[in-house]
Amino acid sequence: MEMNTPPEAGTPPPLPPPPVIASLPAPRPRKSRGWMIAAIILLVLLMLSLFGNLTQLVTSAFSFGNGMRGEAFGSGKEVGPNLEECVLENNKSPNKIAVISVDGIITSHDYDQAGNNMVDVIQAQLDRAADDKRVKAVILKVDSPGGEVLASDEIYKAIRAFETDEPDDHGKPGRKGKPVICSMGSLAASGGYYISSSCRWIVANDLTLTGSIGVIMHGYNYRGLMDKVGVAPMTFKSGKFKDMLSPDRSPSEIPPEEHAMVQELINETYQTFTNVVADGRGAAHELNKSEGKALADDWTDYADGRVLSGTQALNLGLVDELGDFDDTVERAFDVAHIKNANLVEYRERYDLSNFLSMFGQSGQAHDLKLDLGMDIPKLRAGLPYFLYQP
């Protein structure tokens, strides 16, 4: 029998065996889910696109069955701005007053993302207000220095057709009984006043700049610069006046008959402007009676291109009342013979098709713009304008 003998004195005790260290399992690599998110987004876009195409196909089918049998199936597409109604002020009334804004240069050449110009958008808003029986009047908010002659005239005629029984240029009858009341902002000059004169009632602030009744045709002559750098133009024309308004001719080469013809065109357009003001303000005064302002006998003496303050315009009968937008709303209630109404406006709605179409547009539609802190009018040479240029 073996006996455990105690360790000798002074001998250190034996060391314990080292602990066994188990290695930790390697972490599992996390799978990236970025591709899954991208796939889901693409799938949603594809489903929305398919839904939109299906809706368009069904709409085309119904249109085909309702009198469009002469056209190829699905070949027709409705054009124009896609508008939705937005409430500006909810007064809990069954009546509505539509607010339509005209801001900036009046033109038919600056397009929105859907390819509509200013005239198209305003016409569509008027049509929307005309089709809604709850809309009792329209407030036209004008803050514009004017613009193109033709675009201003088209807007003027659209408003006149909306207010009266007079058909527009396309034979579409007017909507009698829905007056248009104009609310002038800081600037309603030249073409801005041209379209305002079609309204039943005009409200201007006493600090509003308006008037500037006149026509301007602007251009540059750079023949002197060409002579300095040694560039000579070569022009072949079929008639004496075929290169009328050409900027590369020397002023001595311009015959006096050409000056007379251009001035005659300007005078004719100016006469149209004064006739529009006289007809519009005369028709408004006939309806407004003593409540409104009649044109002063000498108002044409001030129709020489000068700008007028709201107070001066009131004294000449070019506007009916001094006030702000709230005063315009109260006047709209009075003219429409209602006690209250909700204020609404029609804004363009952009759907997925507009978003996707951006990828198919040319690079010209995505030019970079430099903000200089001011808007420079894009005047086209040889085109007449109703425009105030300070």
C-alpha positions as CSV (number, residue, x, y, z in Angstrom):
1,M,0.0,0.0,0.0
2,E,1.4,3.2,-1.2
3,M,1.2,6.2,1.0
4,N,1.2,9.8,-0.2
5,T,4.2,11.4,1.1
6,P,4.0,15.1,1.9
7,P,6.2,17.3,-0.1
8,E,9.4,18.2,1.4
9,A,9.6,21.4,3.1
10,G,10.6,24.3,0.9
11,T,9.4,22.6,-2.3
12,P,6.9,24.7,-4.3
13,P,3.6,23.1,-5.0
14,P,3.1,21.8,-8.6
15,L,1.5,24.3,-11.1
16,P,-2.0,23.5,-12.4
17,P,-2.3,22.5,-16.0
18,P,-3.0,25.5,-18.4
19,P,-6.7,26.1,-19.2
20,V,-7.9,25.0,-22.6
21,I,-8.9,28.0,-24.7
22,A,-11.6,27.2,-27.2
23,S,-11.4,29.2,-30.4
24,L,-14.5,31.4,-31.1
25,P,-16.5,30.5,-34.2
26,A,-15.8,32.8,-37.2
27,P,-18.6,35.3,-37.7
28,R,-20.9,34.6,-40.6
29,P,-20.6,37.2,-43.3
30,R,-23.6,39.5,-43.5
31,K,-25.4,39.4,-46.8
32,S,-25.8,42.7,-48.5
33,R,-29.4,43.6,-49.1
34,G,-28.9,46.6,-51.3
35,W,-29.6,44.5,-54.4
36,M,-32.9,43.4,-52.8
37,I,-34.0,47.0,-52.2
38,A,-33.1,48.0,-55.7
39,A,-35.0,45.0,-57.1
40,I,-38.0,45.8,-55.0
41,I,-38.0,49.5,-56.2
42,L,-37.6,48.4,-59.9
43,L,-40.4,45.9,-59.4
44,V,-42.7,48.6,-58.0
45,L,-41.9,50.9,-60.8
46,L,-42.6,48.2,-63.3
47,M,-45.9,47.4,-61.7
48,L,-46.9,51.1,-61.7
49,S,-45.9,51.4,-65.4
50,L,-48.0,48.3,-66.3
51,F,-50.9,49.7,-64.4
52,G,-50.7,53.0,-66.1
53,N,-50.5,51.3,-69.5
54,L,-53.5,49.2,-68.7
55,T,-55.5,52.2,-67.6
56,Q,-54.6,54.0,-70.8
57,L,-55.5,51.0,-72.8
58,V,-58.9,50.7,-71.1
59,T,-59.5,54.5,-71.6
60,S,-58.6,54.2,-75.3
61,A,-60.9,51.3,-75.7
62,F,-63.9,53.2,-74.2
63,S,-63.0,56.2,-76.4
64,F,-62.8,54.0,-79.4
65,G,-66.3,52.7,-78.6
66,N,-67.7,56.2,-78.1
67,G,-67.3,57.6,-81.6
68,M,-63.6,57.3,-82.3
69,R,-63.9,54.4,-84.7
70,G,-62.3,56.3,-87.5
71,E,-59.0,56.3,-85.7
72,A,-56.5,53.5,-85.1
73,F,-57.1,51.7,-81.9
74,G,-55.0,53.3,-79.1
75,S,-53.5,55.9,-81.5
76,G,-55.2,58.9,-79.8
77,K,-53.8,60.5,-76.7
78,E,-55.4,63.4,-74.8
79,V,-53.0,66.3,-74.5
80,G,-52.9,69.3,-72.1
81,P,-52.0,69.9,-68.5
82,N,-53.1,67.4,-65.9
83,L,-54.8,69.6,-63.2
84,E,-55.8,68.9,-59.7
85,E,-57.9,71.1,-57.4
86,C,-56.2,72.5,-54.3
87,V,-58.0,74.4,-51.5
88,L,-56.4,77.7,-50.6
89,E,-58.9,78.7,-48.1
90,N,-61.7,76.5,-46.7
91,N,-64.7,78.6,-45.7
92,K,-67.0,75.6,-45.5
93,S,-69.1,76.9,-48.3
94,P,-70.7,74.9,-51.2
95,N,-69.5,77.7,-53.5
96,K,-66.0,78.1,-55.0
97,I,-63.9,80.9,-56.4
98,A,-61.0,79.7,-58.6
99,V,-57.7,81.6,-58.4
100,I,-55.6,81.6,-61.6
101,S,-52.2,83.2,-61.5
102,V,-50.3,84.9,-64.3
103,D,-46.7,85.3,-63.2
104,G,-43.7,86.5,-65.2
105,I,-43.2,87.0,-68.9
106,I,-46.3,86.1,-70.9
107,T,-45.0,83.7,-73.5
108,S,-46.0,80.7,-75.6
109,H,-42.4,79.3,-75.9
110,D,-41.4,78.4,-72.3
111,Y,-42.8,74.9,-71.6
112,D,-43.3,73.0,-68.4
113,Q,-42.2,69.5,-67.7
114,A,-45.3,68.1,-69.5
115,G,-44.7,70.2,-72.6
116,N,-47.5,72.8,-72.0
117,N,-47.0,76.5,-72.4
118,M,-48.6,79.3,-70.4
119,V,-51.5,79.8,-72.7
120,D,-52.3,76.1,-72.6
121,V,-52.3,76.0,-68.8
122,I,-54.4,79.1,-68.3
123,Q,-56.9,77.9,-70.9
124,A,-57.1,74.5,-69.2
125,Q,-57.7,76.2,-65.8
126,L,-60.5,78.3,-67.3
127,D,-62.1,75.2,-68.8
128,R,-61.9,73.5,-65.4
129,A,-63.6,76.4,-63.7
130,A,-66.3,76.6,-66.4
131,D,-67.1,72.9,-66.0
132,D,-67.5,73.1,-62.2
133,K,-71.0,74.4,-61.4
134,R,-69.8,75.2,-57.9
135,V,-67.3,77.8,-59.2
136,K,-69.1,81.1,-59.2
137,A,-66.2,83.4,-60.2
138,V,-62.5,83.5,-61.0
139,I,-59.8,85.7,-59.6
140,L,-57.0,86.4,-62.0
141,K,-53.8,87.3,-60.1
142,V,-51.6,89.2,-62.4
143,D,-47.9,90.0,-61.6
144,S,-46.3,90.4,-65.0
145,P,-44.4,93.0,-67.1
146,G,-46.2,91.6,-70.2
147,G,-44.8,89.5,-73.0
148,E,-45.5,88.3,-76.5
149,V,-48.3,90.0,-78.4
150,L,-49.9,86.8,-79.6
151,A,-49.8,85.0,-76.3
152,S,-51.3,88.0,-74.5
153,D,-54.0,88.2,-77.1
154,E,-54.9,84.5,-76.8
155,I,-55.2,84.8,-73.0
156,Y,-57.4,87.9,-73.4
157,K,-59.7,86.1,-75.8
158,A,-59.9,83.1,-73.5
159,I,-61.0,85.2,-70.6
160,R,-63.6,87.1,-72.7
161,A,-65.0,83.8,-74.0
162,F,-65.2,82.5,-70.4
163,E,-67.1,85.6,-69.2
164,T,-69.5,86.0,-72.2
165,D,-71.4,84.1,-74.8
166,E,-68.8,85.0,-77.4
167,P,-67.1,81.9,-78.9
168,D,-63.4,81.7,-78.9
169,D,-61.1,81.2,-82.0
170,H,-62.0,77.5,-82.0
171,G,-65.7,78.0,-82.0
172,K,-66.1,77.0,-78.3
173,P,-68.9,79.0,-76.7
174,G,-68.3,81.2,-73.7
175,R,-69.7,80.6,-70.2
176,K,-71.9,83.5,-69.3
177,G,-72.4,84.3,-65.6
178,K,-68.9,83.6,-64.3
179,P,-67.1,86.9,-63.9
180,V,-63.4,87.3,-63.7
181,I,-62.0,89.7,-61.2
182,C,-58.4,90.9,-61.6
183,S,-56.1,91.3,-58.7
184,M,-53.0,93.2,-59.7
185,G,-49.7,92.5,-57.9
186,S,-46.6,94.6,-57.8
187,L,-46.5,94.7,-61.7
188,A,-49.2,94.5,-64.2
189,A,-47.8,96.4,-67.2
190,S,-48.1,96.3,-70.9
191,G,-49.3,92.7,-71.8
192,G,-50.0,92.3,-68.1
193,Y,-52.6,95.1,-68.4
194,Y,-53.7,93.8,-71.8
195,I,-55.0,90.6,-70.3
196,S,-56.3,92.4,-67.2
197,S,-58.5,94.7,-69.3
198,S,-60.7,91.7,-70.2
199,C,-61.8,91.3,-66.6
200,R,-65.2,92.4,-65.2
201,W,-63.5,94.2,-62.3
202,I,-59.9,95.3,-61.7
203,V,-58.4,95.8,-58.2
204,A,-54.9,97.3,-58.0
205,N,-52.7,98.3,-55.1
206,D,-51.9,102.0,-54.9
207,L,-48.2,101.0,-55.4
208,T,-48.9,98.7,-58.3
209,L,-47.0,99.6,-61.5
210,T,-49.4,99.2,-64.4
211,G,-50.2,100.8,-67.8
212,S,-47.2,100.9,-70.2
213,I,-49.7,100.6,-73.0
214,G,-47.6,100.2,-76.1
215,V,-45.7,97.9,-78.4
216,I,-42.0,97.2,-78.7
217,M,-39.9,95.3,-81.2
218,H,-36.3,94.8,-80.2
219,G,-33.1,93.8,-82.0
220,Y,-29.4,94.4,-82.4
221,N,-27.3,95.6,-85.4
222,Y,-23.8,94.2,-85.2
223,R,-22.6,95.1,-88.7
224,G,-20.1,97.5,-87.3
225,L,-18.6,94.8,-85.1
226,M,-18.4,92.5,-88.2
227,D,-16.6,95.1,-90.2
228,K,-14.0,95.5,-87.4
229,V,-13.2,91.8,-87.4
230,G,-13.3,91.5,-91.1
231,V,-16.5,89.4,-91.5
232,A,-18.6,90.3,-94.5
233,P,-22.2,88.8,-94.8
234,M,-23.3,87.2,-98.1
235,T,-27.1,87.3,-98.6
236,F,-29.1,86.0,-101.5
237,K,-32.8,87.1,-101.5
238,S,-35.8,86.9,-103.7
239,G,-37.2,90.3,-102.9
240,K,-36.0,93.7,-101.8
241,F,-37.4,93.3,-98.3
242,K,-36.7,89.6,-97.8
243,D,-34.0,90.4,-95.3
244,M,-36.1,92.9,-93.4
245,L,-34.8,93.4,-89.8
246,S,-31.6,91.5,-90.6
247,P,-29.0,92.5,-88.0
248,D,-25.9,92.2,-90.3
249,R,-26.8,95.1,-92.6
250,S,-25.3,98.5,-92.3
251,P,-27.9,101.1,-91.2
252,S,-27.2,103.0,-94.5
253,E,-28.3,99.9,-96.4
254,I,-31.8,99.9,-94.8
255,P,-34.2,101.6,-97.2
256,P,-36.5,104.2,-95.7
257,E,-39.5,102.2,-97.0
258,E,-38.5,99.4,-94.6
259,H,-38.6,101.7,-91.6
260,A,-42.0,102.9,-92.7
261,M,-43.3,99.3,-93.0
262,V,-42.0,98.2,-89.6
263,Q,-43.5,101.3,-88.0
264,E,-46.8,100.6,-89.7
265,L,-46.9,97.2,-88.2
266,I,-46.1,98.6,-84.7
267,N,-48.8,101.2,-85.1
268,E,-51.4,98.6,-86.2
269,T,-50.6,96.4,-83.2
270,Y,-50.7,99.4,-80.9
271,Q,-54.2,100.3,-82.3
272,T,-55.3,96.8,-81.4
273,F,-54.0,97.3,-77.9
274,T,-56.0,100.5,-77.4
275,N,-59.1,99.0,-78.9
276,V,-58.9,96.0,-76.5
277,V,-58.6,98.4,-73.6
278,A,-61.5,100.5,-74.8
279,D,-63.7,97.4,-75.5
280,G,-62.8,95.6,-72.3
281,R,-63.2,98.5,-69.9
282,G,-66.3,99.7,-71.7
283,A,-68.0,96.3,-71.4
284,A,-67.0,96.1,-67.7
285,H,-68.4,99.6,-67.0
286,E,-71.7,98.7,-68.7
287,L,-72.1,95.8,-66.2
288,N,-70.6,97.5,-63.2
289,K,-72.6,100.8,-63.7
290,S,-71.8,103.4,-61.2
291,E,-69.9,101.1,-58.9
292,G,-67.0,100.8,-61.3
293,K,-64.8,103.3,-63.0
294,A,-65.3,104.5,-66.6
295,L,-62.4,105.4,-68.8
296,A,-61.4,109.0,-68.6
297,D,-61.9,111.1,-71.8
298,D,-58.1,111.7,-72.0
299,W,-56.9,108.2,-71.1
300,T,-55.3,107.8,-74.6
301,D,-53.0,110.7,-73.8
302,Y,-51.4,108.4,-71.1
303,A,-51.3,105.3,-73.4
304,D,-47.8,106.3,-74.7
305,G,-45.8,103.5,-73.0
306,R,-45.5,105.2,-69.6
307,V,-46.1,103.2,-66.5
308,L,-48.7,104.4,-64.0
309,S,-49.2,103.8,-60.3
310,G,-52.4,102.2,-59.1
311,T,-53.7,105.6,-58.0
312,Q,-53.0,107.1,-61.4
313,A,-54.7,104.2,-63.1
314,L,-57.7,104.6,-60.9
315,N,-58.1,108.3,-61.9
316,L,-57.9,107.3,-65.5
317,G,-60.5,104.6,-65.2
318,L,-58.0,101.8,-66.1
319,V,-58.8,100.1,-62.8
320,D,-61.9,100.0,-60.7
321,E,-60.7,99.9,-57.1
322,L,-57.6,100.2,-54.9
323,G,-57.0,97.3,-52.5
324,D,-55.2,94.0,-51.9
325,F,-56.0,90.4,-52.5
326,D,-58.5,90.2,-49.6
327,D,-60.4,93.2,-51.1
328,T,-60.4,91.3,-54.4
329,V,-62.0,88.3,-52.7
330,E,-64.7,90.5,-51.1
331,R,-65.3,92.1,-54.5
332,A,-65.6,88.6,-56.1
333,F,-68.3,87.7,-53.5
334,D,-70.2,90.9,-54.4
335,V,-69.9,90.5,-58.2
336,A,-70.9,86.8,-58.0
337,H,-73.8,87.6,-55.6
338,I,-72.7,85.1,-53.0
339,K,-71.9,85.5,-49.3
340,N,-69.0,83.1,-49.0
341,A,-67.0,80.7,-51.0
342,N,-63.9,78.4,-50.8
343,L,-60.8,79.6,-52.6
344,V,-59.3,77.0,-54.8
345,E,-56.7,76.8,-57.5
346,Y,-55.7,74.3,-60.1
347,R,-52.2,72.9,-60.0
348,E,-50.5,70.7,-62.5
349,R,-50.1,67.1,-61.3
350,Y,-47.1,65.1,-62.5
351,D,-47.5,61.4,-62.5
352,L,-45.1,58.5,-63.1
353,S,-45.2,58.9,-66.8
354,N,-43.9,62.5,-66.5
355,F,-41.1,61.3,-64.2
356,L,-40.1,58.5,-66.6
357,S,-40.3,60.8,-69.6
358,M,-37.6,62.9,-68.1
359,F,-35.1,60.1,-68.8
360,G,-36.0,60.2,-72.5
361,Q,-35.7,63.9,-73.0
362,S,-32.7,65.4,-74.8
363,G,-29.9,66.9,-73.0
364,Q,-31.1,70.3,-74.1
365,A,-34.0,70.0,-71.6
366,H,-31.6,69.7,-68.7
367,D,-29.4,72.7,-69.3
368,L,-27.8,74.3,-66.2
369,K,-29.1,77.7,-65.3
370,L,-27.1,80.4,-63.5
371,D,-29.1,82.4,-61.0
372,L,-28.0,86.0,-61.3
373,G,-30.6,87.3,-58.8
374,M,-32.9,88.6,-61.6
375,D,-35.0,87.4,-64.4
376,I,-33.8,88.5,-67.9
377,P,-36.6,88.4,-70.5
378,K,-35.8,86.1,-73.4
379,L,-36.8,88.4,-76.2
380,R,-36.8,87.0,-79.7
381,A,-35.5,89.3,-82.4
382,G,-38.2,90.5,-84.9
383,L,-41.1,89.5,-82.6
384,P,-43.4,92.3,-81.3
385,Y,-44.0,92.5,-77.5
386,F,-46.4,94.1,-75.1
387,L,-43.6,94.4,-72.6
388,Y,-42.5,96.9,-70.0
389,Q,-38.7,97.0,-69.8
390,P,-37.4,99.1,-66.8
